Amino acid sequence: MSTQLVRNIPFDGEATTEFTPSRTDDRYKNSHLTELGPAFLTFEEGGHTDRWTLRYEEVLYVVDGELTLSVTEGEKEYTVTGAKGDVLAIGKGATVRYGGTKGTRVFVAFTPLDWQDGISIA
């Protein structure tokens, strides 16, 4: 059995996740990739997500709109903003809130793909 190494990963309405006030289009769920996770993050309304500590590395490319990352590092807090065409990188262990204006669309790539292994959600 042969698997194509290069292929298009189309949108699948069943492979989305609510990340209020945004939604992710989880292309990695239907990909053949084993290490890198591609997705889109779209802000259907303006606002910020809940705070999140990443257990992985992530790169974000702002396709449209304006993305704001509110970062907390110990006692220090700062903001990183990206406009259309900007690339933002988040290191493993960073605690962030993602914020966007209505219509902001961001391409996201993260690694490792299996970052959720071993996590139990109550």
C-alpha positions as CSV (number, residue, x, y, z in Angstrom):
1,M,0.0,0.0,0.0
2,S,1.4,3.4,-1.0
3,T,0.7,6.7,0.7
4,Q,1.3,10.0,-1.2
5,L,4.0,12.0,0.5
6,V,2.6,15.3,-0.9
7,R,-1.1,16.1,-0.9
8,N,-3.7,18.8,-0.3
9,I,-5.5,18.8,3.1
10,P,-9.0,20.1,2.5
11,F,-11.2,21.8,5.0
12,D,-13.4,19.4,7.0
13,G,-16.2,21.0,9.0
14,E,-16.0,18.1,11.5
15,A,-12.4,18.8,12.2
16,T,-12.8,22.1,14.0
17,T,-12.5,23.2,17.6
18,E,-14.2,26.1,19.5
19,F,-11.5,28.3,21.1
20,T,-13.8,31.2,22.1
21,P,-13.9,33.8,20.7
22,S,-12.2,32.0,17.9
23,R,-12.4,28.6,16.2
24,T,-9.6,26.3,14.9
25,D,-9.7,24.5,11.6
26,D,-7.6,21.5,12.6
27,R,-6.1,20.4,9.2
28,Y,-3.7,18.1,11.1
29,K,-6.6,15.8,12.0
30,N,-6.9,14.6,8.4
31,S,-3.2,14.8,7.4
32,H,-0.7,12.0,7.1
33,L,1.8,14.1,9.1
34,T,3.3,12.5,12.3
35,E,5.3,15.4,13.7
36,L,4.0,18.8,12.5
37,G,0.4,20.1,13.1
38,P,-1.1,22.6,10.6
39,A,-4.3,24.5,11.5
40,F,-6.0,27.8,11.0
41,L,-7.2,30.1,13.8
42,T,-10.1,32.4,12.9
43,F,-11.6,35.1,15.2
44,E,-15.3,35.1,14.3
45,E,-15.7,37.9,16.9
46,G,-13.0,40.2,18.4
47,G,-11.6,39.4,21.8
48,H,-9.2,37.1,23.7
49,T,-9.1,33.4,24.5
50,D,-8.5,32.1,27.9
51,R,-4.8,31.9,29.1
52,W,-3.0,28.8,27.8
53,T,0.4,27.3,28.6
54,L,1.8,25.6,25.5
55,R,3.3,22.1,25.8
56,Y,4.8,22.5,22.3
57,E,6.4,25.0,19.9
58,E,4.1,27.0,17.6
59,V,4.6,29.4,14.7
60,L,1.8,31.7,13.6
61,Y,1.4,33.5,10.2
62,V,-1.1,36.3,10.2
63,V,-3.1,35.8,7.0
64,D,-5.6,38.7,7.7
65,G,-6.4,41.0,10.6
66,E,-4.3,41.6,13.7
67,L,-3.2,39.0,16.2
68,T,-2.2,39.9,19.8
69,L,-0.4,37.6,22.1
70,S,-0.7,38.5,25.8
71,V,2.3,36.7,27.4
72,T,2.9,36.0,31.1
73,E,6.4,34.9,32.2
74,G,6.5,34.7,36.0
75,E,5.8,38.2,37.3
76,K,6.5,39.8,33.8
77,E,3.7,40.4,31.3
78,Y,4.0,41.8,27.8
79,T,2.2,41.9,24.5
80,V,3.4,40.8,21.0
81,T,1.3,42.0,18.1
82,G,1.3,40.7,14.5
83,A,-0.4,42.2,11.4
84,K,-1.1,40.7,8.0
85,G,2.1,39.0,6.8
86,D,3.8,38.8,10.1
87,V,5.2,35.6,11.6
88,L,5.1,35.1,15.4
89,A,6.9,32.2,17.2
90,I,5.9,30.8,20.6
91,G,8.3,28.6,22.6
92,K,7.3,25.5,24.6
93,G,6.2,26.5,28.1
94,A,5.0,30.0,27.2
95,T,1.7,31.1,28.8
96,V,-0.3,33.2,26.4
97,R,-3.8,34.6,25.6
98,Y,-4.5,34.8,21.8
99,G,-6.4,37.9,20.8
100,G,-7.7,39.1,17.5
101,T,-9.9,41.6,15.8
102,K,-13.1,40.3,14.1
103,G,-12.1,38.3,11.0
104,T,-8.5,37.8,12.0
105,R,-7.2,34.6,10.3
106,V,-3.9,32.9,11.3
107,F,-2.1,29.9,9.9
108,V,-0.7,27.9,12.8
109,A,2.0,25.1,12.7
110,F,3.0,23.3,15.9
111,T,5.3,20.5,16.9
112,P,5.2,17.9,18.2
113,L,1.9,16.7,16.9
114,D,1.4,14.3,19.8
115,W,1.6,17.1,22.5
116,Q,-1.7,15.9,24.0
117,D,-0.4,12.4,24.8
118,G,-0.6,11.9,28.6
119,I,-2.9,14.8,29.3
120,S,-6.0,13.9,31.3
121,I,-8.9,16.4,31.1
122,A,-11.2,16.4,34.2
